[in-house]
Amino acid sequence: MKTGLTAPDATPDFDTARFRDVLGRFCSGITIVTASLDGRPTGLTCQSFMSLSLDPPLVAFAVTVTSKSYPTIREAGRFAVNILAEDQAELATAFARSGGDKFTGVGWRREVTGAPLLDGTVGHVECDLVEEYPIGDHLLAVGRVVAPAGHPDAAPLLFFRGSFGALSAGAQQS
């Protein structure tokens, strides 16, 4: 098994704009990854989140290597992934910005890991950081889930073609 993978250099005629456009056609959920270090909360918006394994229970998220918030999450060693609800686009935008107190006016609480759990989300997983892999211009962070919680009546916030959206009422299944 190969670790620390790096992608081969793109061919000179590789169309980066087209690549970005094609990937933008993939609908994804939106999360906010949070942590607390020395009692101070931090967080970042992340759309590159995935379930990785059920046994052991693992999740992963990708963050740019230039992130200002991720070093604090790494140092904390524990984090929460808050899965945003359809009415939380403004929150996603606020946590995507660099700097400032992103938690001003935001309802949240602490539970198992001490990481902020945001109010009104579809659900969350609290995790211990177990691995980190540099891949291209991102870091892939892997967390072992220690406490999951969901809110089945909430619909998720989605990201598609550069915009936030939601499932239509007829598209939801129980």
Beta strands, then each sheet from edge to edge (+ up, - down):
strand 1: 28-29
strand 2: 31-37
strand 3: 40-46
strand 4: 49-53
strand 5: 58-64
strand 6: 78-83
strand 7: 108-109
strand 8: 117-118
strand 9: 123-135
strand 10: 138-150
strand 11: 157-160
strand 12: 163-166
sheet 1: 1+ 11- 12+
sheet 2: 3+ 2- 6+ 9- 10+ 5- 4+
sheet 3: 7+ 8-
end
